[in-house]
Amino acid sequence: MKIGGKGRYPFGPLRERFRGCMLGLALGDALGVPFEGRREVRGDQVWRAAEERPLLRYTDDTHMAIGVAESLIKCGRFEGRHMAETFARNFKEEPWRGYGPGPPRVFEKIEAGVPWDRAAETIYPGGSFGNGAAMRVAPLGLYYCRDFKLLPEAAAQQSKITHTHPLGIEGAVLQAFAVALAALHGPIPSAGELLARLRTLTGEEIYRSKLEEMESLLGEPRASAVALRLGNGIEAFNSVPAAICCFLRHPGSFAEAVVEAVSLGGDTDTIAAMAGAIAGASLGVEKIPRGWLAKLENKDYLDQLAVRLWEAALKGADGS
């Protein structure tokens, strides 16, 4: 894995972007929770909730992303069986995080001896195209942010633990690449360049058309148009494009990107978690509101995990 790029890559900024991504994901998740399922949410309601809530508690979105990071740190690479076992262990420790019915059943199958990349198909024949694989993939995008040959396969394989449908897998790959590109380059100089790069990864027409649609939404004043044209549901193709778009509409402001993601309504916690991961990876931890960070549940562990993931990525880059 080549993160350093002939020794010239600024490792200090990269560390802060790893931290911004992990903490940004958790904050987006936590800020979106109170509004999940609503048809539409006003931005001022999100700001007020962030100010009034004494604790910003995250859900299974962040909990599973923690599992991704923990497994990558432990193994030094993607290892499907280990990651699946990490998910299962974390679920048993905190089953109240808001998990849907599918993942616990998958974990049981794997523990009973079903191969980690086949268990999900025994529950969902044909595979699930939900956003569960995309919501957790950000740490993998960070870890492989300078190895674009390994990144798509690793993102696809981690998806198969729970989501084997091509639409679910492609959503995870696109989210992983958005995070990787944001971490690698910092503030995005051109939305068009990012979208063009993401379009080269698409094999499914629905993603390609939504990435093309996104450019016309960048100057649209109404956030509701994003939900109307890109979606805001639990399907990967109705949430990953929306999250990317919220980031691109507010590339210089973590808070505005996340607040807009929540304001779309629908699957608010997951869309905001994905938008927060990209924005945090792009802008770094210093651009996240300190008042929000101070209230974030488990903040210190998430921060330490991000630093350990960065250290593991550097170790992998050195080949040691």
Buried (B, 14 or more C-beta within 10 A) or exposed (E): BEBBEEEEBEEEEBBBBBBBBBBBBBBBBBBBBBBBEBEEBEEEBBBEBBEEBEEBBBBBBBBBBBBBBBBBBEBBBBBBBBBBBBBBEBBEEEEEBBBEEBBBBBBEBBEEEBEBBEBBBEBBEEBBBBBBBBBBBBBBBBBBBBBBEBBBEBBBBBBBBBBBBBBBBBBBBBBBBBBBBBBBBBEBEEBEEBBEBBBEBBEBEBBBEBBEBBBEBBEBEEBBBBBEBBBBBBBBBBBBBBBBBBBBBBBEBBBBBBBBBBBBBBBBBBBBBBBBBBBBBBBBBEBBBEEBBEBBBBBEEBBEBBBBBBEBBBBBBEEE
